[in-house]
Structures are given as structure tokens and as C-alpha cells.
Amino acid sequence: MPLPDRQSHSSLAEAHRWVSRLTTVSLEMALPAFLGNWLDKKWGTTPWLAAIGALLGFALGMTHLLRMAKEAELKKRKRKDQPSQNADKHHDGLP
């Protein structure tokens, strides 16, 4: 079964995809800090677990953001290279 062409998707679908990604990254950054704060209040270890959670969340979110940026760059390069490859085939007389 062929994969659907990303360019055939509507702009609304693409916007939904990006909102979903950004919401995920935001939650990855915020939830560990909130969990650490809740545990600090429960165990009386303020502010250590909140600080560890904030650092962990920041590292996790940045890793995810960098991975998404790398993936987007690879897709952009792939799309950019495809027309030139097809043009080369037509110049050689190949179908």
C-alpha cells in the first residue's frame, strides 16, 4: 500500500500535527517539574525534587525538539532532491 503524499494533506491537518507536537514537548518540559514539586510537598524535600524535575524536563523537551528539527530538515532535503533526480532521468531519455 503506497504511503500518502504529505503535500496532499490540508493545511488544517498539518496545523493539527504541529499543535500536537508542540503540546507534547510542552508537557514533557512541564510535567516533571510539577511532579517534583508535588513530591517535594509530600516528602518535605523542597526544592530539590522540583529542581531535578525541571532539569530533567528541560533535557527531555530539548532532546525531542532537536530530534523533530532534524527530522524536518531531512524531509525538506529529501523533497528538495526529488525533483532534481526526476529531471536527471528525463534528460537521459529514461521514462
N, C-alpha and C positions, 0 to 999 in steps of 0.2 A: 504494500500500500504506500503510495507516494506521500511524502511529507507536505503539509500545506505551505504555500508560499507566504512568508511573513508580510509581504507588501500587499497581499490581498485582504489583510485584516483591516477593519475600520480603525479610524483614529481613536474612537471611543474605546475599543478593545485594547489598543496599545496604551492609552492613558490608564486604563484599569490595571494593566500589567505593571506599569511603573508605580502607581499608587500602592499596589500590593507589595512590591519590592521595598519601597521606602518605609512603609508601615512595619514590615518585618525587621528592617535594620534598626528603626527607632525603638522597637520593642526589645530587640537584642541588646541595645545600649542601656535602656532604662530599667528593665526588669531585674537584672542582677543587683543594681544599686538599691532598688526598693525592697528586694528580698533581704539584702544585707541590713538595711535599716530596720526592717521588721524583726529580724533575728537579734540585732543589737538591743532593741527594746525588750525582747523576750528574755534574753540571757544577760542583759546589763553589760554588754561589751562595747558600748558606744565609744567612738565612731569607727572602730576597726573593721567590722564586717561590712558596713556601708561603703567604706573606702575601698576595700578589696573588691566588693561587688561593682563599684563604679569603674575601677581599673579593668576588671575582667570584662565588663560590658563594653567599655570603650575598645578594648583589644578585639573582642569578638565582632563588634559592629564594623570597625575599620577593616578587619580581615575580609568580612563579607562585602563591604563596599569596594575594596580593591579587586576582589575576585569578579564582581559584577562589571567593573570598569574594564578589566582585562578581557572578559567575555564579549563585551560590547565592542571593544576595539578589534578583536579577532573577527567578529561578524562584519564589521564595517570594512575591514581589509578584504575579507572574502567576497563581499558584494562588489567591491571596487575592482577586484581582479577578474571576476567572472566575465564582464563584457569584453575585456581585452583578450581573454582566452578564446571566446567565441569569435571575435573579429579575426584572430590569427587563423582559425580553422577555415574561415571563408576566403581568406587571402590565398591559402594553399590549394584552393579548389576542392576542399573536402566539404561534404554536406553538413 
